[in-house]
């Protein structure tokens, strides 16, 4: 069974590129956190953004509604934990 390829729109390219860039920044800041625990706040903020972008990509590009809700819930939980810590 052969799957049909479809062209991505400019918004979809931007969504995937931003997810890739945020993932790269997460890795960089996680390595920076080893020597300086203050950077963990930056990692948490980037994680919230990453989960929101992943929710957008799941909803628009991949059409997986269940993962969209999961990613939004995780982003909100991270945001709430940042506010109360």
SULLIN-V532625 format. One record per pair of residues at least 24 apart in sequence whose ideal C-beta (glycine too) atoms are under 8 Angstrom apart, sorted by sequence separation. I is the first residue (numbers start at 0). J is the second residue. D is the distance in Angstrom with one decimal. If there is no record, write none. Layout:
I/J/D
I/J/D
//
This chain:
21/45/5.9
25/49/6.4
50/74/3.8
21/48/5.8
22/49/6.6
47/74/5.0
50/77/6.9
21/49/4.3
46/74/8.0
47/77/5.0
18/49/6.9
21/52/6.1
46/77/5.7
47/78/5.3
18/52/5.0
43/77/6.1
47/81/7.4
17/52/5.3
18/53/6.1
43/80/7.7
44/81/7.2
14/52/6.4
18/56/5.9
43/81/5.2
14/55/5.7
15/56/6.4
40/81/7.3
14/56/4.8
11/56/7.8
14/59/6.7
15/60/7.2
14/60/6.4
11/59/6.6
10/59/7.3
11/60/5.1
7/60/7.4
//
